Amino acid sequence: MLIRVLPGDPILSIVPETATEEDIERTRIRYGLDRPIFIQYFDYMSGVFRGDFGTSIQTNRAVVEQIRERLPRTLELVLYGFIFSLLLSIFLGFLSAYKAGKMSDHFSRFVVLVGNSLPDFWFALVLILIFFGLLDWAPPPIGRIESDIGLELFTGFLTLDALISGNWRALGSALSHLALPVLTLGIVGAAPMMRSVRASALEVMGSPAYHCANAHGINSKELFWKYLFRESLVPLPVLAGLIFGNLIGGSVLVEYVFSWQGFGQWALRGLLLRDYPVIQAFVLVTAGFYVIIFLIADIVQAFLDPRIRY
């Protein structure tokens, strides 16, 4: 409902300049924007419970159809970016803890500083300048695959669809187009998780139980996997869930930079054009993902720490 207080009328952006007041009012009635805002809210929510998110004011298409079309594009990008950031943060976190005060530790903390300080869209532009503009190692930052490659879609995840259909050229193109946006999201998302892993690992390594196990002559591999690894990751699932949700909502500008045509870019266009059904659907879907993600995070955390009971 907060979007309604912003200046601007979405109807004026779709009617021709020659439209009369009667034409504008008829269009407003057509989209139900002439009714009180609370009536519009309850009508919208009743439609949501039926699986109807309304009709886009700008495209005149069902919002549900556009979600089905665009959401897999963003999920593919965010999922790969999250996996990369999770693996990177765990690796650098433990490396930094083991090498505290040494060059490896300083390098890992520099990655955290970069990830926390740089806006993701600016970092994306720098990567494009280096890997596409200067080195010519990456494809043009336009879309998800080369335009002359045909690929039958099954899931909306191009890499998975290419594997299912056995189209290796499409798979290579999809992976090459994913590289820079995934690197952008991965570095940004890894920073807070790496700091959490490092702090937890240092705490465990300084505990009496860890020193006792080390003093009993347990070999380093067993000491790491049985005493350090699992216990150090206990705080991570909740933070990882938050990062995953932030990547979904924060992928808007990254998608815009790379012309990804995903869920975030669709929502940004809806916000700029005051397309209320699109913005409302974006908020609801994102909130739904947060609920699911934190439920999974709680389950994983209970697995890592048997002391936790729900």
Sequence and secondary structure as in RCSB ss.txt:
>XXXX:A:sequence
MLIRVLPGDPILSIVPETATEEDIERTRIRYGLDRPIFIQYFDYMSGVFRGDFGTSIQTNRAVVEQIRERLPRTL
ELVLYGFIFSLLLSIFLGFLSAYKAGKMSDHFSRFVVLVGNSLPDFWFALVLILIFFGLLDWAPPPIGRIESDIG
LELFTGFLTLDALISGNWRALGSALSHLALPVLTLGIVGAAPMMRSVRASALEVMGSPAYHCANAHGINSKELFW
KYLFRESLVPLPVLAGLIFGNLIGGSVLVEYVFSWQGFGQWALRGLLLRDYPVIQAFVLVTAGFYVIIFLIADIV
QAFLDPRIRY
>XXXX:A:secstr
 GGGGSS  GGGGTS TT  HHHHHHHHHHTTTTS HHHHHHHHHHHHHTT   B TTT SBHHHHHHHHHHHHH
HHHHHHHHHHHHHHHHHHHHHHHTTTSHHHHHHHHHHHHHHHS HHHHHHHHIIIIIIIS  S  SSSSS TT  
   SSS HHHHHHHHT HHHHHHHHHHHHHHHHHHHHHHHHHHHHHHHHHHHHHHTSHHHHHHHHTT  HHHIII
IIIIHHHTTTHHHHHHHHHHHHHHHHHHHHHHTT   HHHHHHHHHHTT HHHHHHHHHHHHHHHHHHHHHHHHH
HHHH TT   
